[in-house]
Each structure stands twice: as C-alpha cells, then as structure tokens.
Amino acid sequence: MKIILLISVMISWLALAAFGTSADEVFFDPQLLTDAGKSYGGVQDPEYVSYDHALRDYMVKRIKKKFGVELDPKTYSGFDLLEIESFFECKKSDESFELFIKMFPRQR
C-alpha cells in the first residue's frame, strides 16, 4: 500500500514539474526547427552553412538573454555556442564566464 502511494506521489510530482514551465522560459526558433532531422553533405554544404548561421545568431541572443554575456556569432561555431551555454549553466557563482570562453578556439 505504501509503495502504491509513493509511486502515485512521484507520478503526480513529475506531471506537475512537466507542466510547470512557463511560456517565457521556452526557447526555440522556428527557423532552426525547419532544419530538424536534415543531413548535410559536409560543412561546405550551403544548407549546413545557412543552418549554422541561424544557430549562431540564435545562441548568441539566448546566451545574452540568460547570462548577460555578449559573444560574437562569427567567432564561434553553433555547436561551440551550445557547449559554452552548457558550461555557463554549470558554472559556480565565483567562476568567471571568461574561464569557460577561453576553452574554445576562436574561428575567423
């Protein structure tokens, strides 16, 4: 009986946590969603280049909004920016953002 009660409480908690996200917290860009599931011929593929530019622009805006750190979209790849954001999410309050940014080679 206790196990059933525990399981039902856990399921209720998970359901509430899933629906507890407000619309302001949801980040997505419709332009990026059009590229979902596509495969590319390589980094020179014009469709990939277009996707990467959209991802870079989106991630730079997102990082600026969430952390107040301005990054140049021409300096990092879209995937570098995804990694940078994940490091920012995990950083301790006494660590500087620059500590994580310098781990990524700058592109030109």
C-alpha positions in Angstrom: 0.0 0.0 0.0 2.8 2.4 0.9 4.6 1.6 -2.4 1.4 2.5 -4.4 1.1 5.7 -2.5 4.8 6.5 -3.1 4.5 5.8 -6.8 1.4 7.9 -7.2 3.0 10.8 -5.4 6.1 10.5 -7.7 3.9 10.5 -10.8 2.0 13.5 -9.6 5.2 15.4 -8.9 6.6 14.6 -12.3 3.4 15.7 -14.0 3.4 19.0 -12.1 7.1 19.6 -12.9 6.5 19.0 -16.6 3.6 21.5 -16.8 5.3 24.0 -14.5 7.4 25.6 -17.3 6.1 28.9 -18.4 6.0 30.1 -22.0 8.6 32.7 -21.2 11.2 30.0 -20.3 10.8 28.1 -23.6 13.5 28.8 -26.1 13.1 27.8 -29.7 13.5 29.4 -33.1 11.1 28.4 -35.9 13.9 28.9 -38.4 16.0 26.2 -36.6 13.1 23.8 -36.5 12.9 23.7 -40.3 16.3 22.1 -40.3 15.5 19.4 -37.7 16.4 16.0 -38.9 18.2 17.0 -42.0 21.5 15.5 -43.1 24.2 17.6 -44.8 26.9 16.7 -47.2 29.5 18.5 -45.1 30.5 21.8 -43.5 30.7 23.4 -47.0 27.1 22.4 -47.9 25.2 25.6 -48.4 22.2 24.3 -46.4 24.5 23.5 -43.5 26.1 26.9 -43.7 22.7 28.5 -43.5 21.7 26.4 -40.6 24.9 27.1 -38.7 24.5 30.9 -39.2 20.9 30.7 -37.9 22.1 28.6 -34.9 24.9 31.0 -34.1 22.6 34.0 -34.2 20.1 32.3 -32.1 22.6 31.0 -29.5 24.3 34.4 -29.1 20.9 36.0 -28.4 20.0 33.3 -26.0 23.3 33.5 -24.1 23.0 37.3 -23.9 19.4 37.0 -22.5 20.2 34.2 -20.0 23.7 35.2 -18.8 24.3 38.8 -19.9 27.4 37.8 -21.8 27.8 39.1 -25.3 29.6 36.8 -27.8 30.3 37.4 -31.5 28.4 34.8 -33.7 31.3 35.0 -36.2 33.8 33.9 -33.6 32.4 30.5 -32.6 30.5 27.7 -34.3 26.9 27.0 -33.5 28.0 23.8 -31.7 30.7 25.7 -29.7 28.0 28.1 -28.6 25.8 25.2 -27.4 28.7 23.9 -25.4 29.5 27.3 -24.0 25.9 27.7 -22.8 26.0 24.3 -21.1 29.2 25.3 -19.3 27.6 28.6 -18.2 24.7 26.6 -16.8 27.0 24.5 -14.6 29.5 27.2 -13.5 29.9 28.1 -9.9 28.9 31.6 -8.8 32.6 32.5 -8.1 33.8 31.4 -11.5 34.1 33.9 -14.4 32.5 33.4 -17.7 35.9 34.1 -19.4 37.3 30.9 -17.8 34.9 28.9 -19.9 35.0 31.0 -23.1 38.8 30.7 -23.4 38.5 26.9 -23.7 37.1 27.3 -27.2 39.4 28.2 -30.1 38.2 31.3 -31.9 37.3 31.0 -35.6 37.5 33.7 -38.2 
